[in-house]
Amino acid sequence: MKLTIVVTVYNEKDTILKAIEQAKALTIQKQIIIVDNCSTDGTREILRGIKDDSLQVVYQSENYGYGRSVITGMNMAKGEFLYVHNSDLEYDPACVYEMLELAEKENLDAIFGSRLFHRRGESAFKILKERPFYLGTMITTSLTNIFYGKDFTDVIGNRFYRTETLRRINPQISGIGFDFEIVSKLAKFGCRIKEVPVKYSPRTKGKKIKVTDIIPAVLTMVKIRYGA
């Protein structure tokens, strides 16, 4: 199996069917795993109504957090590579074609889809004036670059991993610190990482990220950088 797509979902009744169709439309040998993080808005009922044996659906018994959803998918994955497809439709999974080609060509462990790839060199003030919610992105990306001597533009975009590598770094965090645990471990362990530009369509309503989420993110990064 070439690719596992892990579709993460929590209370996305309006977009989950489109997210699944996007994943199914990819013309790659693939496994699709949908992990519902105990939705309460009718998403589960929609998923239960789908009759498609090509899909594997996991219904988590509690809202364990986004990280647990990805870990659950990782543990079930049969693909050589794993792509995380969030069901809010902010990212088009068609970027998988470029990511897969690059990962195989350069033997990469991970690829970050960057929303700011083509804005390298622009002032942070200008970018934040347009999209203030990028503040957390800039802080955590700068910390990653400082801690590990990298030159990333966006460590919070979408993600593509070599499944074996993801299992080897053994992610543990269930909640908001998950992505930052992954980034930090990949960089600390010397994994081969590249960025590619991706299209990003931020939704204007119902965003689940809060300003205070930067606190556990930074604490996670500091703990991994200076931990044993």
C-alpha positions in Angstrom: 0.0 0.0 0.0 1.4 3.3 -1.1 -0.6 5.8 1.0 -2.8 6.0 4.1 -5.1 9.0 4.4 -6.2 9.7 7.9 -9.3 11.9 7.9 -9.7 13.6 11.3 -13.1 14.8 12.2 -14.8 16.5 15.1 -18.2 18.1 14.7 -17.9 18.7 10.9 -21.4 17.6 9.7 -21.4 20.3 6.9 -18.0 19.3 5.4 -17.3 15.6 6.2 -18.8 14.2 3.1 -16.9 16.6 0.9 -13.7 15.8 2.8 -14.2 12.1 2.2 -14.9 12.6 -1.5 -11.7 14.6 -1.8 -9.7 11.7 -0.3 -11.5 9.1 -2.5 -10.8 11.2 -5.7 -7.0 10.9 -5.3 -5.8 8.5 -8.0 -3.2 6.7 -5.8 -3.3 3.3 -4.3 -4.6 4.2 -0.9 -6.2 3.3 2.4 -8.7 5.8 3.9 -9.2 5.8 7.7 -11.8 8.2 9.1 -11.4 8.9 12.9 -14.3 10.6 14.5 -13.3 12.2 17.8 -16.7 11.7 19.5 -18.7 14.3 17.4 -22.0 15.5 18.9 -23.4 17.6 16.0 -24.7 14.8 13.8 -21.4 13.9 12.1 -21.5 10.4 13.5 -25.0 9.8 12.1 -23.7 10.9 8.6 -20.8 8.6 8.9 -22.9 5.6 9.9 -25.1 6.2 6.9 -22.2 5.8 4.4 -22.1 2.4 2.7 -18.6 2.1 1.4 -16.4 -0.9 2.2 -13.3 1.0 1.0 -13.5 3.3 4.1 -12.4 2.4 7.6 -14.3 4.4 10.2 -13.3 4.6 13.9 -15.7 6.1 16.4 -13.7 7.3 19.5 -15.6 6.9 22.7 -14.5 10.2 24.1 -13.2 13.5 22.8 -9.5 12.5 23.2 -8.1 15.3 21.1 -6.8 15.7 17.6 -3.5 14.0 18.4 -5.2 10.8 19.5 -7.1 10.7 16.2 -3.8 10.8 14.2 -2.2 8.3 16.5 -5.2 6.0 16.0 -4.9 6.3 12.3 -1.1 5.8 12.4 -1.5 2.5 14.3 -3.9 1.2 11.7 -2.0 2.5 8.7 -0.8 0.1 6.0 0.6 2.7 3.7 4.2 3.5 3.3 3.3 7.1 3.7 0.6 8.8 5.7 -1.2 12.0 4.9 -3.4 13.8 7.5 -6.5 15.2 5.9 -8.5 17.5 8.3 -12.2 17.5 7.4 -12.6 21.3 7.6 -11.6 21.6 4.0 -9.0 24.3 4.6 -6.5 22.2 2.6 -6.9 20.5 -0.7 -5.5 17.0 -0.5 -4.4 17.1 -4.1 -1.1 18.4 -2.7 -0.4 14.7 -1.9 0.7 14.1 -5.5 3.6 16.5 -5.2 4.4 15.4 -1.6 4.6 11.8 -2.6 6.8 12.4 -5.6 9.2 14.5 -3.6 9.3 12.1 -0.6 10.2 9.1 -2.9 12.7 11.1 -5.0 14.6 12.5 -2.0 13.9 9.7 0.6 12.2 12.1 3.0 10.7 11.4 6.4 8.2 14.2 6.4 6.9 17.1 4.3 5.2 20.2 5.7 2.7 22.0 3.5 3.5 25.6 4.1 0.9 28.4 3.8 3.8 31.0 3.9 6.3 29.4 1.5 6.0 32.1 -1.1 6.0 34.9 1.5 9.5 34.2 2.7 11.2 37.5 3.2 8.0 39.6 3.7 7.7 41.4 7.0 6.0 39.7 9.8 4.0 42.9 10.5 2.6 42.9 6.9 1.5 39.2 7.2 0.0 39.6 10.6 -1.9 42.7 9.6 -3.6 40.6 6.9 -4.1 37.5 9.0 -3.6 38.0 12.8 -4.2 34.4 13.5 -0.7 33.6 11.9 0.9 34.9 15.1 1.0 31.4 16.6 2.4 30.0 13.4 5.2 32.6 13.4 6.1 32.0 17.1 6.3 28.2 16.8 8.0 28.3 13.5 10.6 30.7 14.7 11.2 28.6 17.8 11.7 25.5 15.6 14.2 27.4 13.5 16.1 28.7 16.5 16.2 25.4 18.4 17.3 23.2 15.5 18.9 25.5 13.0 16.1 25.2 10.4 14.7 27.6 7.9 11.0 26.6 7.9 8.3 29.1 7.0 5.3 27.3 8.5 5.2 24.3 10.9 1.5 24.4 11.4 0.4 23.7 7.8 -0.7 20.2 6.6 1.4 17.1 7.1 2.7 14.2 5.1 4.8 11.5 6.8 6.7 8.3 6.1 4.7 6.0 8.3 7.7 4.1 9.7 9.3 7.4 10.8 6.1 8.6 12.5 5.9 5.3 14.4 9.6 5.5 15.3 9.3 8.9 16.9 6.4 7.5 18.9 4.0 10.5 19.4 2.2 10.6 22.8 0.3 13.9 23.1 -3.4 13.7 22.5 -4.3 17.4 22.6 -3.1 20.7 21.1 0.6 20.0 21.6 0.6 17.0 19.2 1.7 18.7 16.0 4.5 20.5 18.0 5.6 17.3 19.5 5.9 15.8 16.0 7.8 18.8 14.6 10.2 18.9 17.5 10.9 15.2 17.5 11.4 15.1 13.7 13.9 18.0 13.9 15.7 16.8 17.1 16.2 13.3 15.7 17.6 14.5 12.5 14.8 13.4 10.2 14.8 14.5 6.6 12.1 17.2 6.2 11.2 19.6 3.4 8.4 22.1 2.8 6.2 22.6 -0.2 3.7 25.4 -0.8 0.1 24.6 -0.4 -3.2 26.4 -1.1 -5.0 27.4 2.1 -8.6 28.4 2.4 -9.2 29.4 6.0 -12.8 29.2 7.1 -14.2 32.3 8.7 -16.5 30.6 11.2 -16.2 27.7 13.6 -12.4 27.7 14.0 -11.4 25.5 16.9 -7.9 26.9 17.5 -7.8 29.4 20.4 -5.2 32.1 21.2 -4.3 30.4 24.4 -3.3 27.2 22.5 0.1 28.8 22.0 0.9 28.1 25.6 0.9 24.2 25.5 2.5 24.4 22.0 5.5 26.3 23.3 5.8 24.3 26.5 5.8 21.1 24.4 8.5 22.4 22.2 10.7 23.6 25.1 10.3 20.3 26.9 11.4 18.2 23.9 14.3 20.5 23.0 15.8 20.5 26.5 14.5 17.1 27.7 16.6 13.9 27.8 
